[in-house]
Amino acid sequence: MTQTIPFPSDPSQEVRLTADQLTPVLEQMLVKKSMFQFDASVAVKRMIEADLFGIPSHGCARFCEYLDAMDLGDVDPRGRVLVMNENDVMTVMDGSRALGHVAATKGVESALAKAKSHGVGVAAVSNSQTLGAASVYVRLAVDQGLIGICMSSTGGATVRGLNTKSGSIGNTAFAYGVPVKDSSPLIFDAACGAESWGKLKLLERYGLPIPEGIIFNEDGETVTSIDAAKVIAPAGGELGFGLSMLCSILAGPLSAGRMPIKKTRSESAEDSQHIFIVLNVSSFNSPEHFQKNLLAGLDEIRELPPSDPEHPVRLPGDRSQQCFQNYSQNGIPFQQSIVDEIRARAEQLGVAVDW
């Protein structure tokens, strides 16, 4: 599941904003929509983290979509995440249609606490909404020296099945994070389809065409516009389809939800489910021994001869770490139309914007 299309970048179309500039504006807008201040702060932090780590398709670019979902009644700004079932190592939660970032944060925090006490923690969240970028949640585990895995199912059957031109499974999100001593962590985050729909929408914002062979219309013909698209190819053919099937089951029926093919309404009208798995290295192995063996393997991989001498061998998480260092110092680049949309909505809500 390699990234087949780079995230678009064009400084002539972009505005750079810092986290400090964005945070108070976005938080106030959510509070104006009746969210509690604490929940608003959590949600905005998750969105900005996605942008800081180079996932603009799932960060603040979708902020106005969340406001629209609140207006439609699909998201409950004051939804309280409820614990439905719990034991020493697992929690089942009902997201109560709260903003997905809030429900997902509570889910992974529960899994973290259980992993610290019992070695493994699992949390399943149903009746939720899209959580944004899956990797920001595994980072919460990695920051505490734990291994994190996240799977999320949002939307209907938009990924082509095997031997059919129709959508049969969801474009589910899959992410993992592994702490690495004295180095940036291993972070992997991908859709199980050939691309995420969010990235394809971002391409269109920049006026860029979508390459052929990625999305298809109802007749199975390749198209280059999202408006004409019904389904997307699975990443790596059978490999992406198989992984998406697993994600759709764990973050679906196992998490008190449905399979994507049974979701026929709009993305926000249907609910999303998430599952988080957190592993405490010290319960499996000596952390020192784990890191020694891990680093020995990673170092050898990095020393392999690169296929392109101008670009060193990469590991999962290298690009996101470079983005974080750049954007933390120089501001996050946003396509102009995204900034304009947020500013216009802020004005409607009576929230002052100085950028």
Secondary structure, DSSP 8 states (H G I E B T S, - for coil): ----S-----GGGEEEE-HHHHHHHHHHHHHHTT--HHHHHHHHHHHHHHHHTT-GGGTGGGHHHHHHHHHHTSS-TT---EEEEE-SSEEEEE-TT--HHHHHHHHHHHHHHHHHHHSEEEEEEEEE---S-THHHHHHHHTTT-EEEEEEE-SS--EE-TT-SSEEE---EEEEEE--TTS--EEEEEESBSS-HHHHHHHHHTT----TTSEE-TTS-EES-GGG--EE-BTTTHHHHHHHHHHHHHTTGGGT---GGG--S-TTTS-EEEEEEEE-HHHHS-HHHHHHHHHHHHHHHHTS--SSTTS----TTHHHHHHHHHHHHH-EEEEHHHHHHHHHHHHHHT-----
